[in-house]
Amino acid sequence: MDDALCAGAAIYNAGAHRAAHGAWESEWLTLPKDSEDERLLHGLIQFTAAVHHARAGNTSGATGLATSAQEYLDGLGDDYRGINLDEVRESLEHLESDPELAVEDGIAMLRVGGVAISYDDLDFDAIVVAAETLAEELSGYDDAIVEDAVTYARDEISTGVKTQFTAMVFDFVRDETHRDLVYQRLKEHVRRKRQRESDVTGLFD
């Protein structure tokens, strides 16, 4: 859960508020209903959705989600799982009362263990969650390409050789300015790797 939690926080803090839920959703769906972790992720998903709607000018959507997010987070400690829920709650109250003003005043960043998580703070496993989430949630990317790149990166790491695929998966997440270019390079390398694998398939059967 920690990898998903950190990846979603980093995506949210990078401004991709709508996409952040993707890092948490698959984890959230596996948790027992009404457990503390389930309520945390459910509340954060609704928090980021409220922020997204507020920034898009959808006042009713923002206020409704802000209200329900507070209900899910109710009863959790102010730093449950290291998340700055005290600041999140303040932002939710502001969103509930006046979404437009809340956006103008500034909405809380997500902190884990006191750190406003960025992509640079993510280790490989959290980077994988972020990469697969961004590929799925943002337009213009084929998530199957990124999933294969992650598989090849894991192979590199398991053999102790951290080379092209590992570096490109990290760059795909971290280099927001050149993400499209990184993705194009990634796609070319994945296709070449797939072709090489296809060329030897069945040769020794």
Kinemage of the C-alpha trace (Angstrom):
@kinemage 1
@onewidth
@group {chain A} dominant
@subgroup {mainchain}
@vectorlist {calphas} color= white
{ca met a 1} P 0.000 0.000 0.000
{ca asp a 2} L 2.871 2.392 0.722
{ca asp a 3} L 3.971 2.385 -2.930
{ca ala a 4} L 0.465 3.210 -4.128
{ca leu a 5} L 0.035 5.849 -1.424
{ca cys a 6} L 3.282 7.624 -2.330
{ca ala a 7} L 2.746 7.330 -6.086
{ca gly a 8} L -0.735 8.835 -5.859
{ca ala a 9} L 0.517 11.653 -3.634
{ca ala a 10} L 3.312 12.460 -6.101
{ca ile a 11} L 0.910 12.469 -9.059
{ca tyr a 12} L -1.484 14.737 -7.168
{ca asn a 13} L 1.310 17.092 -6.085
{ca ala a 14} L 2.482 17.311 -9.698
{ca gly a 15} L -0.929 18.742 -10.575
{ca ala a 16} L -2.480 15.681 -12.220
{ca his a 17} L -5.350 15.722 -9.740
{ca arg a 18} L -7.727 13.609 -11.770
{ca ala a 19} L -5.089 10.965 -12.526
{ca ala a 20} L -4.014 10.507 -8.899
{ca his a 21} L -6.970 8.255 -8.088
{ca gly a 22} L -5.619 5.626 -10.483
{ca ala a 23} L -2.664 4.949 -8.199
{ca trp a 24} L -4.987 4.214 -5.276
{ca glu a 25} L -8.029 2.610 -6.856
{ca ser a 26} L -6.803 -0.947 -7.441
{ca glu a 27} L -5.416 -1.075 -3.895
{ca trp a 28} L -8.594 0.444 -2.443
{ca leu a 29} L -10.804 -2.162 -4.140
{ca thr a 30} L -8.934 -5.014 -2.421
{ca leu a 31} L -9.373 -3.653 1.113
{ca pro a 32} L -12.111 -4.701 3.547
{ca lys a 33} L -15.002 -2.251 3.360
{ca asp a 34} L -14.945 0.363 6.140
{ca ser a 35} L -11.470 -0.633 7.298
{ca glu a 36} L -9.270 2.332 8.167
{ca asp a 37} L -7.072 1.884 5.091
{ca glu a 38} L -10.124 1.565 2.832
{ca arg a 39} L -11.587 4.767 4.263
{ca leu a 40} L -8.258 6.557 3.871
{ca leu a 41} L -7.918 5.713 0.191
{ca his a 42} L -11.611 6.313 -0.486
{ca gly a 43} L -11.351 9.698 1.206
{ca leu a 44} L -8.201 10.652 -0.716
{ca ile a 45} L -9.769 9.577 -4.012
{ca gln a 46} L -12.748 11.812 -3.308
{ca phe a 47} L -10.476 14.638 -2.098
{ca thr a 48} L -8.513 14.673 -5.356
{ca ala a 49} L -11.761 14.453 -7.340
{ca ala a 50} L -13.125 17.437 -5.393
{ca val a 51} L -9.988 19.416 -6.220
{ca his a 52} L -10.291 18.445 -9.890
{ca his a 53} L -13.923 19.593 -10.046
{ca ala a 54} L -13.171 22.808 -8.163
{ca arg a 55} L -10.416 23.695 -10.621
{ca ala a 56} L -12.744 22.871 -13.521
{ca gly a 57} L -15.420 25.205 -12.128
{ca asn a 58} L -17.863 22.413 -11.227
{ca thr a 59} L -19.001 23.862 -7.905
{ca ser a 60} L -21.681 21.303 -7.093
{ca gly a 61} L -19.378 18.401 -7.878
{ca ala a 62} L -16.619 19.865 -5.729
{ca thr a 63} L -18.823 20.564 -2.717
{ca gly a 64} L -20.528 17.176 -2.800
{ca leu a 65} L -17.245 15.289 -3.023
{ca ala a 66} L -15.671 17.455 -0.316
{ca thr a 67} L -18.515 16.540 2.012
{ca ser a 68} L -18.307 12.803 1.372
{ca ala a 69} L -14.486 12.812 1.543
{ca gln a 70} L -14.681 14.252 5.053
{ca glu a 71} L -17.094 11.513 6.049
{ca tyr a 72} L -14.700 8.785 4.874
{ca leu a 73} L -11.748 10.391 6.659
{ca asp a 74} L -13.689 11.011 9.858
{ca gly a 75} L -12.162 9.200 12.828
{ca leu a 76} L -8.736 8.696 11.267
{ca gly a 77} L -5.787 10.302 13.060
{ca asp a 78} L -4.461 13.587 11.749
{ca asp a 79} L -1.333 11.814 10.488
{ca tyr a 80} L -2.771 8.384 9.756
{ca arg a 81} L -0.317 6.434 7.556
{ca gly a 82} L 1.895 9.525 7.683
{ca ile a 83} L -0.523 11.560 5.558
{ca asn a 84} L -1.186 15.170 6.601
{ca leu a 85} L -4.906 14.592 7.088
{ca asp a 86} L -5.192 17.673 9.298
{ca glu a 87} L -4.338 19.883 6.288
{ca val a 88} L -6.442 17.766 3.952
{ca arg a 89} L -9.440 18.237 6.239
{ca glu a 90} L -8.925 22.007 6.301
{ca ser a 91} L -8.857 22.063 2.501
{ca leu a 92} L -11.977 19.901 2.338
{ca glu a 93} L -13.846 22.266 4.647
{ca his a 94} L -12.800 25.169 2.444
{ca leu a 95} L -13.830 23.312 -0.711
{ca glu a 96} L -17.178 22.477 0.834
{ca ser a 97} L -17.946 26.079 1.729
{ca asp a 98} L -16.468 27.888 -1.303
{ca pro a 99} L -14.667 25.850 -3.991
{ca glu a 100} L -13.639 28.876 -6.041
{ca leu a 101} L -12.074 30.659 -3.075
{ca ala a 102} L -10.411 27.426 -1.937
{ca val a 103} L -8.630 27.167 -5.285
{ca glu a 104} L -7.561 30.815 -5.096
{ca asp a 105} L -6.261 30.454 -1.535
{ca gly a 106} L -4.424 27.222 -2.311
{ca ile a 107} L -5.230 23.618 -1.497
{ca ala a 108} L -3.025 21.385 0.622
{ca met a 109} L -0.238 19.389 -0.954
{ca leu a 110} L -0.162 15.754 0.126
{ca arg a 111} L 2.625 15.000 2.569
{ca val a 112} L 3.836 11.567 3.606
{ca gly a 113} L 5.930 11.554 6.754
{ca gly a 114} L 6.120 15.334 6.597
{ca val a 115} L 7.432 15.386 3.023
{ca ala a 116} L 5.471 16.837 0.105
{ca ile a 117} L 6.107 13.815 -2.093
{ca ser a 118} L 7.414 14.450 -5.592
{ca tyr a 119} L 8.370 12.050 -8.371
{ca asp a 120} L 12.012 12.381 -7.284
{ca asp a 121} L 11.116 10.837 -3.913
{ca leu a 122} L 9.738 7.600 -5.383
{ca asp a 123} L 11.702 4.356 -5.370
{ca phe a 124} L 11.415 1.850 -8.206
{ca asp a 125} L 8.254 0.082 -6.996
{ca ala a 126} L 6.437 3.385 -6.464
{ca ile a 127} L 7.728 4.676 -9.816
{ca val a 128} L 6.162 1.598 -11.432
{ca val a 129} L 2.780 2.437 -9.892
{ca ala a 130} L 3.120 6.037 -11.070
{ca ala a 131} L 4.236 5.046 -14.592
{ca glu a 132} L 1.384 2.600 -15.095
{ca thr a 133} L -1.110 5.071 -13.655
{ca leu a 134} L 0.033 7.952 -15.868
{ca ala a 135} L -0.008 5.724 -18.959
{ca glu a 136} L -3.563 4.636 -18.181
{ca glu a 137} L -4.995 7.961 -17.007
{ca leu a 138} L -3.351 10.457 -19.375
{ca ser a 139} L -4.135 10.572 -23.074
{ca gly a 140} L -1.639 9.654 -25.754
{ca tyr a 141} L 0.013 6.671 -24.100
{ca asp a 142} L -0.420 2.938 -24.609
{ca asp a 143} L -0.434 1.352 -21.160
{ca ala a 144} L 0.614 -2.005 -22.665
{ca ile a 145} L 3.868 -0.393 -23.855
{ca val a 146} L 4.599 0.924 -20.374
{ca glu a 147} L 3.678 -2.398 -18.755
{ca asp a 148} L 6.144 -4.216 -21.024
{ca ala a 149} L 8.814 -1.610 -20.292
{ca val a 150} L 8.278 -2.217 -16.569
{ca thr a 151} L 8.653 -5.971 -17.098
{ca tyr a 152} L 11.926 -5.446 -18.966
{ca ala a 153} L 13.110 -3.022 -16.272
{ca arg a 154} L 12.396 -5.628 -13.586
{ca asp a 155} L 14.430 -8.137 -15.594
{ca glu a 156} L 17.327 -5.676 -15.703
{ca ile a 157} L 17.185 -5.121 -11.960
{ca ser a 158} L 16.953 -8.847 -11.173
{ca thr a 159} L 20.164 -9.452 -13.094
{ca gly a 160} L 21.879 -6.467 -11.485
{ca val a 161} L 22.066 -4.532 -14.735
{ca lys a 162} L 20.133 -1.284 -14.475
{ca thr a 163} L 20.211 0.010 -18.029
{ca gln a 164} L 17.922 1.452 -20.643
{ca phe a 165} L 14.439 0.282 -19.603
{ca thr a 166} L 14.900 1.112 -15.926
{ca ala a 167} L 16.170 4.592 -16.783
{ca met a 168} L 13.366 5.226 -19.271
{ca val a 169} L 10.625 4.149 -16.838
{ca phe a 170} L 12.007 6.613 -14.298
{ca asp a 171} L 12.282 9.332 -16.958
{ca phe a 172} L 8.736 8.712 -18.185
{ca val a 173} L 7.456 9.622 -14.732
{ca arg a 174} L 9.950 12.288 -13.684
{ca asp a 175} L 10.567 14.246 -16.883
{ca glu a 176} L 7.180 15.906 -17.283
{ca thr a 177} L 8.466 18.436 -19.810
{ca his a 178} L 9.754 15.760 -22.191
{ca arg a 179} L 7.392 12.932 -21.260
{ca asp a 180} L 6.079 12.562 -24.812
{ca leu a 181} L 9.608 12.259 -26.202
{ca val a 182} L 10.598 9.785 -23.497
{ca tyr a 183} L 7.499 7.743 -24.302
{ca gln a 184} L 8.392 7.650 -28.006
{ca arg a 185} L 11.882 6.333 -27.161
{ca leu a 186} L 10.348 3.853 -24.745
{ca lys a 187} L 7.901 2.644 -27.368
{ca glu a 188} L 10.670 2.120 -29.942
{ca his a 189} L 12.801 0.126 -27.487
{ca val a 190} L 9.841 -1.987 -26.362
{ca arg a 191} L 8.894 -2.797 -29.954
{ca arg a 192} L 12.470 -3.785 -30.801
{ca lys a 193} L 12.637 -5.960 -27.687
{ca arg a 194} L 9.320 -7.593 -28.543
{ca gln a 195} L 10.566 -8.265 -32.086
{ca arg a 196} L 13.779 -9.900 -30.832
{ca glu a 197} L 11.751 -12.091 -28.478
{ca ser a 198} L 9.399 -13.027 -31.304
{ca asp a 199} L 12.317 -13.906 -33.582
{ca val a 200} L 13.604 -16.591 -31.199
{ca thr a 201} L 10.236 -17.937 -30.053
{ca gly a 202} L 9.884 -21.592 -30.985
{ca leu a 203} L 13.389 -21.989 -32.372
{ca phe a 204} L 14.287 -24.682 -29.866
{ca asp a 205} L 10.888 -26.383 -29.497
